[in-house]
Amino acid sequence: MNKSRKSNGRSVHKGKSVRVRITKIIFLLFLLIGSLAAVMVFSPLLLLSDIYVDETTNYTAEEIINASGIKIGENAINHLGGSLEHLLNLRMGIAEKEVEKLPYVKTAIIKYEFPKTVNISVTERNALALIRYFGNFLLVDEEGYVLEVKNQLDDQHPQIRGVQLDKFALGDKIQTNKPEKIAWVVQLLQSLNSVDMDSTQKLIDVVDWIDILENRELYISLDDRITAKIKINDELTYRLSYLKELYYNHIKPDEKGMIDFYDDKYARFIAE
């Protein structure tokens, strides 16, 4: 009986000893991690000396760097992270979000290169059309995001009519109390972008205005002499591509008239 009690006493003592050792190991690990973090934060080895920005169309490298909030001489540790994925890929997530607040910036990737370099790469939005908002015109991309506010029309971008906007914010998507019209606008802009991709002859270059009606139809004016009536549905990209082919390769430069898409696949040109 006495032997059994001694055995239990040793077992309890051994369990306590193991827990104490584990606690000490965890404490030492935290101390080591904290020391390493302190060394990295204050180490001159990680102070940034170079920030490179890929070539952009709408912003200078200085504007991109200023938007990021990253400065030469700062410790890279101050900007790394934002999420676990960002941290594992040595990306600066918070700085990326700041750059993406610029209206023309669609996405930004900011990567740290050991020991002292940051590389910034951005994907920019492509301005496609103008939409009236009271006395101004909003320049939007193919997704309906507002890139600029202009006080008049220009010769580079067609006007989209028939859309009454409620409000807008620079860098955000246009808003209206008829969300289906925004969907039609986005579908139209994406289709225009698609038919002109990798082509020297661009339909968008000859579009004067586009009037979107209530019944999923639109009128489109080309070069102030050709008007086309087109249905907004799954065949929109095909019809715009067909319209482009007719305009550039079948209608004479001095002809005026109407292009009517009378069924799902075919159109006819009615000259004045």
N, C-alpha and C positions, 0 to 999 in steps of 0.2 A: 504493500500500500504506500509506504514512504517513497519507494523507488518511483512509482507512478507520478507522484506529486512533483518530484525533482525533474522528471522528464517534461512535464507540462510547463514548469517554470522556465526551463531552458528554451522551450519552443516559443514562448511569449517573448522572452528576452531577445531571441534570434530575430523574430518578426519586427520588433522595434528597431533593432540594429539595421535591418535591411531598409526600413522606411527612412531612417536617419540618413543612410548613405545615398538613397535616391534623392532625398531633399537637397543634400549637399551638391550632388551632381547637377541637378536642375538649376540650383542657385549659381553654380560655377558656369554653366552654359549661358544663362542669362547675362552674367557678368562679362563673359567673353564676347557675346554678341553685342552687348552695349558698348564695350570697349572698342570693338571693331567698327561699329557705327560711328562712334565719336571720332576715331582716327580718320574714317572716310570723310566725315562732314568737315573736319578741319584740315584735312590733308591738301597741300598745294598741288599734289599730283592730279587732282580731279577738277582743278579750276579751268573753266572753259577759255580757250584762246581763239577758236575759229567757229563761225556759224556760216554754213553754206546753204543757199536757197536755189533750187532748180529754177530755170527760166520761166517767167510768168508773163502773161499778156496784159493784165489789168492792174497789177501792182508792182512796185519796185521791191527789191530784196529788203531794203530798209523798212518799208511799210509792213512786210510780212514778219520780219524779226520783231519790230515794235509791237505788233499785235500779239505775238507769242508770249511776250513778257520775259523772254530769256535774254540775259545780258552777258557780255564778255567779262570774265573775271569771277563769275558766279561758280559755285560748286555744282557740278552736274547732279549730285544727289538731291538737290533742292527741287528738281523738276521731274525726276524719274518716277514712273508709276502712273496712277490714276485708276488702274485696275490690275489684277494679277496678270492678265494677258499683256498689258502694256509693260509691266515690270519685267516679265520673262523675256520680252522682245526688246528690252532697253529703249522703250518708247516713252515720250513725255506727253501723257494723255491730257492733262489739264491744259498745257500749252496748245495742243492740237485743237481742243474745243474753242480756245480763244481765237485762233486763226480762222476757224470755221465760222466765226461770227461775221467775218468780212463777207459782204453780199455776193461777190463773184466767186467765192471759194466754196466748192462742193464738198471736198474732203481734204484733210491735211494729215500727213504722216511725218512725225518728228522723231528721229532716231539719234541716240547717243552712240558715238564711236570712241572707244577708249583710246587715249586717256582724256583728250581735251577738245573733241570736235562734236558738233551737232550738224546733222543734215536735215533740211526741211524740203519736203516735196508736196506740192498741192495740185489738186485737180480743179480746174476752173469751170464755171458755168458758161454756157454759150447763149448770148443774147439773141432772141429771135423776133420778138414782136412788141408792139406798143398797145396798151389798153388805157382808154381815157378814165381818169378819176377826177371828177369835178373839172377844174381848170388846168389840170396837169395830165401827163401821160406817164404810165408806169412801164418801164422796160423789163420784160420778163424772159425767162429761159423756157426750155421745152417742158419743164415740170411746173411752170406757173409761179416760180419764185421771183420776187421783185429785186432787180439788180440796181436800178437807178430810177430817179424821178426827174422827168424832163418837163419843161414848160411849153414845148411845142413838138410837132412831129419832125422827123428827120427823113433823109433820103435812103437810109440804110436798112430801115426796119418797117415792115407793113403794119398797118393799124388793124386791130381786131375790134369789130363793132358788135353791138347787140348783147354786151355783157355789162350789167349794172353792178359795180362793186360796192360792198358795204364799208370795208375798211382795209387797210394794209399796213404792213410793217416792213421796212427795208430788210431784205435778207430772208423774209418769210413768204409763205405761199399766199396768193391772192385769196380774198374771201368775199362771198356773196350769200344772199339768202336763198339762192337757187344753186345748191351744190352740184346738181347735174350739169349745169352749164360750165362750171369749173372743170368737171370731168371731160366735157366735150372739148373745151379749150386745150386741156393737157393732151388729149388724144390727137387733136389737130396738130399741135406744135410738135409732138413726138413723131407724127407721120411725116410732117414737112422735113424734120431733121433727118428722118430715115431715108427719104427719097433723094436727098441731096448728099448723103454720105458718100465720100470717095468719088465724087463726080465733079467735072469741071463746069458743066452746065447745071446751074442751080435754080430751082423753081422759086425759092425764097427771094432771089435777086430781082425778079420781075413782078412780084406780088405787091400791089398798091394797098389793098385793104381786103379784109374778110369779114363778112356780115353773118353772124350766127343767129338763126331763127329759132322759134320755139319748138318746131316739129322735127328737130334733129337734122335740119337742112342748113346749108350755108351757101352764100354767094361769094365768089372770089374774083377779084379784078386783077388782070394781068396787063401791065404796061399801058394802062388807061385805054385799052382798045378791045380787050377780050374779057368777057364775063362768063364764068362757069357756075352751074348749079350742081351741087354735090350732096349726097346723103351722108350723114355721119353714122357709120356703122363699122362692122368688122372689115369691110372692103375699102375703107377710107385710104389706106396707104396705097393700095392697088390703083384706085381712081386718081389719086394725086400723081402717081408715077405715069399713068396713062395721059393725064392732062399735060404733064411736063413733056412727054414724047410728042403730043400733038402740037404744042406751042413751038418747040424748038425745031421740029423736023417736018411738019406738015402744013402749018399755017404760014402764009407769006408775011414778011415784015410789015407790009402796009395794009393788011387785011384787018377788018373790024367785024365783030359779031359775037355770037353766043355759043358756048359749048354746053350741050345738054346730055347728061348721062341718063338715057331713057330706060336702061335696065341695069342689072347688076354688073355686067361686063363691058357694055359698049356705050359709045358716045357719038354724037354727031355735031358737026360745026355748022351753024346757021349764020351765013354771012349777011351783013347789013346791005 
